[in-house]
Amino acid sequence: MKDKFVPALIAGVATLILAFPLLGLNLVSTGLGLGIEGADTQTVVYIVLASLAVFAFQLFKENVVNVAKSIPLPRKAYKPTAAISQAQRDKKEKIFTFIVVAIALIMPFFASRGNIDLATLVLIYVMLGLGLNIVVGLAGLLDLGYVAFYAVGAYSYALLHQYFGFSFWVCLPLAGLMAATFGFILGFPVLRLRGDYLAIVTLGFGEIIRILLNNWTHLTGGPNGIGSIPKPALFGLEFGRRAKEEGNIPFHEYFNIAYNSSYKVIFLYLLALLLVLFTIFVIRRLMRMPVGRAWEALREDEIACRSLGLNRTIIKLSAFTIGASFAGFAGAFFSARQGFISPESFTFIESAIILAIVVLGGMGSQLGVILAAIAMTVLPELAREFQEYRMLMFGLMMVLMMIWRPQGLLPMKRRHMELTNA
């Protein structure tokens, strides 16, 4: 016990030292300057109790673990079950997918406007997470600058409309193509890099794009950004009170119904849902093709991948290019939804959040990425009183996941065939 007391005391004191400046002190304005005042008594008590809890846990950790192991857990009696064929799994998966898509299609007609808007934001992060999942989850290439492709897609639509008058539907594939081009360009310098070195280069690429957008004032507007970006129209039908584009007709006038601003929010949600379904379909098809198997081979062992005669250059470039294209689609939709973009919308923290979605969901798992995107986007909105501690809770969640479930919420499962005894 004596040899554990000093480390436990150090852990408790360190917790107190780290927590008190963050939670026990508040900045207050004093005239033209800022001052510091202590938090309320309840917060200070919580900090002290947390420090004591850390001290006690470190001191009696072995005892707690032994007690936890000695608790008998209920065990189910083993019952042999019949093996489920791959065809049955596929059938159940299709039924589940159909039900989820049906609920997602019906939901906006019964939910509030705020919830629909939040669901649209979730779908944007789902699309970004699925795109980065190709690079990180399937190919095993650590990319910390994925937000750069997101920015390229957003600015592609904004600039093409501003200078050439292109519509959203014309700019959407062009934004994906432009982001894919940048992904292809980024792929060449990192062909020989792996691990931390690859992460540093991609991080630098993301910052280069942001700084370029910030300083190229005469083209991108610099810090002022680009505004008045039009919303997408449905076959020439706009969802505003009056049509802004020449030749277009307002949606409510065409159908002779009363104007409602919720129509625009519902349309944007359904459009985001269609883009996500398209993304899922394409990536699932790619995963079953040789290029998908090549990505997984590269992720598992690059040396073995080379020994099998696979071309590393093509595999890496294809992962960066295809993954970037989906970020371009998401960026174009984001700029259309917001109506205004600036370089501050594409900072490193966005890349970190998207990467966290992939890691928390499970490397290579599409369903896991979707669930993680929902959790990362919805939970902060439900706990607005903890908004100032969002990044603290975010870091704590990442640490806990890496300790207790490093494989993610829903790890990727390979398709396989089972042989039964004749």
ABEGO torsion letter per residue (X at the ends): XAAAAAAAAAAAAAAAAAAAAAAABBBBBBEABBBBBBBBAAAAAAAAAAAAAAAAAAAAAAAAAAAAAABBBBBBBBBBBBBBBAAAAAAAAAAAAAAAAAAAAAAAAABBAAAAAAAAAAAAAAAAAAAAAAAAAAAGBBBAAAAAAAAAAAAAAAAAAAAAGBBAAAAAAAAAAAAAAAAAAAAAAAAABBEAAAAAAAAAAAAAAAAAAAABAAAAGEAAEBBGBBBBBBGGBBABABBABBGBBBAAAAAGBBBBAAAAAAAAAAAAAAAAAAAAAAAAAAAABAAAAAAAAAAABAAAAAAAGBBAAAAAAAAAAAAAAAAAAAAAAAAAAAGBBBAAABBAAAAAAAAAAAAAAEBGBAAAAAAAAAAAAAAAAABAAAAAAAAAAAAAAAAAAAAABAAEABBBBBBBBBBBBX
